[in-house]
Amino acid sequence: MTTSSTDRPLAVVTGASSGIGYELAAQFAEHGYDLVIAAEDDGITAAAEQLRRDGGPLVQPVRADLATAEGVEELAAAVAATGRPVDALALNAGRGAGGSFVGGTDLRDELTVIDLNVRSTVHLAKLLLPGMVRRRQGRVLFTSSIAATMPGAYQAVYNASKSFVQSFAEGVRNELKDSGVTVTSLMPGPTDTEFFDRADMEDTRVGQGPKDDPRKVAEDAFEALMKGEHKVAAGSLVNKIQVAAGKIIPDRLKAEQHRKMAEPGSGD
Ligand SMILES: NC(=O)c1ccc[n+]([C@@H]2O[C@H](COP(=O)([O-])OP(=O)(O)OC[C@H]3O[C@@H](n4cnc5c(N)ncnc54)[C@H](OP(=O)(O)O)[C@@H]3O)[C@@H](O)[C@H]2O)c1
């Protein structure tokens, strides 16, 4: 099924086949939005079927590798082909790469982290925000992370990528403050998704520790997005406290704390 003109607003969600992105898409569906959802693999088709069952919206799945410029352009073309304006945009697709930067991680994985988390976020924003600003209407959510607030020992490239997303979101938010388009950054803490498995971090303390429910994270995110809030430390109270504490703890100490949580084997 493809999207066609309905009275419902349209939301675009990347990384919507699983985890936080799937739950964000479910929030939009439950609140009356039609959807264009994107991910790299075929799971996006099953996610679209599930979302249609849950809320009855029109859902168009787009299978595209957003770590490539071609994949980003494919998604933007699919959005344009709906002929509908984008009312909400959740740039959420992202991945990590855990391990020791020297000798432990693969450069290709780390460059893919940058291509997906950083490059595709900027590229998609560049393609989709102008239409929203022209209409003077829309809500944009960037999935950042609590990782944006701390140097990521044993996940150095990922944390740096999320610092980029956080800073980028805040800069664009300020530029668009009188435009009618709101920008919100979502800062989850450890959340129970496929993230840690994919980042090869299952043997770490953070990988084995307590995690937030992605549905709760998405509910908090949706509420903040609709209110046009600046940022949301979604999920548990622990995450909210950590984001607040991050403002006063020196970076050197935060890197040490991160090391304890993310060092390979630290969970054993
Ligand atoms: N889980 C956490 O603890 C946590 C905490 C803070 C922030 N975050 C952020 O939350 C976001 C969502 O992650 P998650 O935790 O929900 O993990 P997840 O379950 O692994 O979901 C990642 C999503 O991104 C998609 N994706 C990955 N590579 C892609 C590519 N090259 N092109 C297009 N789509 C791609 C995946 O689709 P495929 O399956 O098709 O690859 C999947 O839909 C990420 O930005 C992550 O950094 C997560």
The ligand as an SDF file (V2000), in Angstrom:
LIG
                    3D

 48 52  0  0  0  0  0  0  0  0999 V2000
   19.1390    1.7760   22.4510 N   0  0  0  0  0  0  0  0  0  0  0  0
   19.7700    2.7080   23.1460 C   0  0  0  0  0  0  0  0  0  0  0  0
   20.2630    2.4630   24.2670 O   0  0  0  0  0  0  0  0  0  0  0  0
   19.8880    4.1170   22.5900 C   0  0  0  0  0  0  0  0  0  0  0  0
   20.2040    5.1500   23.4800 C   0  0  0  0  0  0  0  0  0  0  0  0
   20.3170    6.4490   22.9830 C   0  0  0  0  0  0  0  0  0  0  0  0
   20.1090    6.7110   21.6290 C   0  0  0  0  0  0  0  0  0  0  0  0
   19.8100    5.6790   20.7970 N   0  0  0  0  0  0  0  0  0  0  0  0
   19.5970    6.0000   19.3710 C   0  0  0  0  0  0  0  0  0  0  0  0
   18.2920    5.6130   19.0120 O   0  0  0  0  0  0  0  0  0  0  0  0
   18.2310    5.4160   17.6020 C   0  0  0  0  0  0  0  0  0  0  0  0
   17.4950    4.1250   17.3120 C   0  0  0  0  0  0  0  0  0  0  0  0
   18.2600    3.0350   17.7880 O   0  0  0  0  0  0  0  0  0  0  0  0
   17.6110    1.7870   18.5410 P   0  0  0  0  0  0  0  0  0  0  0  0
   18.1550    1.7640   19.8950 O   0  0  0  0  0  0  0  0  0  0  0  0
   16.1560    1.7970   18.3480 O   0  0  0  0  0  0  0  0  0  0  0  0
   18.3290    0.5900   17.7590 O   0  0  0  0  0  0  0  0  0  0  0  0
   17.7970   -0.4920   16.7320 P   0  0  0  0  0  0  0  0  0  0  0  0
   16.7040   -1.3020   17.3110 O   0  0  0  0  0  0  0  0  0  0  0  0
   19.0520   -1.1920   16.2810 O   0  0  0  0  0  0  0  0  0  0  0  0
   17.1920    0.3600   15.5200 O   0  0  0  0  0  0  0  0  0  0  0  0
   18.0050    0.9690   14.5500 C   0  0  0  0  0  0  0  0  0  0  0  0
   17.1620    1.3330   13.3440 C   0  0  0  0  0  0  0  0  0  0  0  0
   18.0090    2.0200   12.3960 O   0  0  0  0  0  0  0  0  0  0  0  0
   17.9340    1.3320   11.1460 C   0  0  0  0  0  0  0  0  0  0  0  0
   19.1930    1.3760   10.4130 N   0  0  0  0  0  0  0  0  0  0  0  0
   20.4030    0.9200   10.7980 C   0  0  0  0  0  0  0  0  0  0  0  0
   21.2950    1.0850    9.8080 N   0  0  0  0  0  0  0  0  0  0  0  0
   20.6280    1.6690    8.7760 C   0  0  0  0  0  0  0  0  0  0  0  0
   20.9990    2.1020    7.4800 C   0  0  0  0  0  0  0  0  0  0  0  0
   22.2490    1.9700    7.0330 N   0  0  0  0  0  0  0  0  0  0  0  0
   20.0380    2.6430    6.6800 N   0  0  0  0  0  0  0  0  0  0  0  0
   18.7680    2.7640    7.1230 C   0  0  0  0  0  0  0  0  0  0  0  0
   18.3570    2.3890    8.3400 N   0  0  0  0  0  0  0  0  0  0  0  0
   19.2780    1.8500    9.1630 C   0  0  0  0  0  0  0  0  0  0  0  0
   17.6050   -0.1060   11.5100 C   0  0  0  0  0  0  0  0  0  0  0  0
   17.0620   -0.7480   10.3750 O   0  0  0  0  0  0  0  0  0  0  0  0
   17.6570   -2.1260    9.7850 P   0  0  0  0  0  0  0  0  0  0  0  0
   17.2980   -3.1990   10.7780 O   0  0  0  0  0  0  0  0  0  0  0  0
   16.9820   -2.2700    8.4780 O   0  0  0  0  0  0  0  0  0  0  0  0
   19.1500   -1.9430    9.6720 O   0  0  0  0  0  0  0  0  0  0  0  0
   16.6120    0.0980   12.6400 C   0  0  0  0  0  0  0  0  0  0  0  0
   15.3480    0.3890   12.0940 O   0  0  0  0  0  0  0  0  0  0  0  0
   19.6790    5.4450   17.1090 C   0  0  0  0  0  0  0  0  0  0  0  0
   19.9510    6.7180   16.5480 O   0  0  0  0  0  0  0  0  0  0  0  0
   20.4790    5.2520   18.3890 C   0  0  0  0  0  0  0  0  0  0  0  0
   21.7610    5.8340   18.2870 O   0  0  0  0  0  0  0  0  0  0  0  0
   19.6770    4.3970   21.2440 C   0  0  0  0  0  0  0  0  0  0  0  0
  1  2  1  0
  2  3  2  0
  2  4  1  0
  4  5  1  0
  4 48  2  0
  5  6  2  0
  6  7  1  0
  7  8  2  0
  8  9  1  0
  8 48  1  0
  9 10  1  0
  9 46  1  0
 10 11  1  0
 11 12  1  0
 11 44  1  0
 12 13  1  0
 13 14  1  0
 14 15  2  0
 14 16  1  0
 14 17  1  0
 17 18  1  0
 18 19  2  0
 18 20  1  0
 18 21  1  0
 21 22  1  0
 22 23  1  0
 23 24  1  0
 23 42  1  0
 24 25  1  0
 25 26  1  0
 25 36  1  0
 26 27  1  0
 26 35  1  0
 27 28  2  0
 28 29  1  0
 29 30  1  0
 29 35  2  0
 30 31  1  0
 30 32  2  0
 32 33  1  0
 33 34  2  0
 34 35  1  0
 36 37  1  0
 36 42  1  0
 37 38  1  0
 38 39  2  0
 38 40  1  0
 38 41  1  0
 42 43  1  0
 44 45  1  0
 44 46  1  0
 46 47  1  0
M  CHG  2   8   1  16  -1
M  END
$$$$
